[in-house]
Amino acid sequence: EAVTMYLPVEAIRSLLAAVRSRSTAGSVIALTYRSSGERPFPAPIMRAVEAALRVMGEPLRAAPSPAATAALLEEAGFAVTSDTSSIDWAPRFGASGPLARVFRAERLVVARTR
């Protein structure tokens, strides 16, 4: 599950540092995050979705850009090997293009310890 989108950036930073401190050289981490640069729905709909999530106790907090996510990982001692979204996965796995666009804000980043 994409837990990073529910955490503030400082908590993500702490999480990555903790994982790195327990990882050996060459270990791999994969995490999903919500990118700030992507808005799958118009602003009023996004505000309603975010409000509903807050009511359910799951407010969206962090939405770093791919560059900011890479910087967080680098700072913790990881080197990014890939960072992709549903737009990238759809043709590879035969998924629906329109559905992929709806979820394009969620990204999967994979990194290795340095």
N, C-alpha and C positions, 0 to 999 in steps of 0.2 A: 504494500500500500504506500501511497505517496505521503509519507508523514511530514516531510520537510515543509510542505506548504502550510502546515498548521503551526509551525514553530517560528519564533522571531529569529532574525539572522544571527544574533549572538548565541542562541541555543544551537543552531546549525553549526556554527563555528566550534562550540564546545563538543558537540557530538562527533564531528570530524576529528578533532584533536584526540578524543578518547578512543575512537576506532583506530586511529593511526598509532597511538601509544601501545596498542595491543596487537598490532599487525607486524608480520615479518616482511622483509624485503621481497618485493614482487607480488604482494597480496593485492587482490582486486576488490574494489568497492563499486557497487552499482546502486544508484539512487535516482528516484524520480523527483522532479520539482516542477513548479508552475512558473513559467517564464513571464516576466512583466511585459515583454514586448508583444505578446499575443493576446488578443481579445476575441474569443470565438463568437461572442454575442454582442449586440449593441449595448452601450453603457447602461441604459435603464434595466435591461434584463440581467446584466452582470451584477448590478447593485442588489436586485431582488434575490439572486442566487446567493450572493455573499451574506445578505441579511438572513436568509433561511438557514444557512450554515451556522451563523452566529447563534440563532435561536436554538439550534440542535446541539450547541456546545462545541462546534467545530469551526471556529472562525478561521478564515484564510488570513495568514499573517505575512509570510515571506513570499516574494515573487521576484527573485533576482534574475537578471538577464543571463544568457549563456556565458558572457564574459565575466560577470560577477560571480557566477557559480564556479567557473574555472579558477578564478582568483581565490575563492574560499578553499577549494581543494588544494591548490598549489601552496597556499599558506599553511595548510595542515600537513604537507609533505606528500601529496599525491600528484601524479601527472595524468591529465585527462587523455584517454585513448579514443573516446567517441562521445558525442553528444547529439542525440537524434530525437525526432518527434514522430507523432503518428503519420505525418505527411511523408516521412521517410519510410515508415514501416508498411504503409498501405500497399504500395506496388509489390513489395517483397513478399508479403504474406497474403496477397489477394483480398485485402480488406476494401471496404467501400470508401471511395474518395470523399464523398460528402461527409460521411461519418468521421473520417480522419480529420477533416478540417474543423469539426466541432471540438475535438479533443487536442488540437494542435498546441495549446498552451502547456500541456503536460509533456515534459521531456524526460528522457532517460540519459543519464551521464554515467559513463564507466571510466574508472581511473585506477591506476596502479601506484603502489607505494614506490617512492624513489629510494 
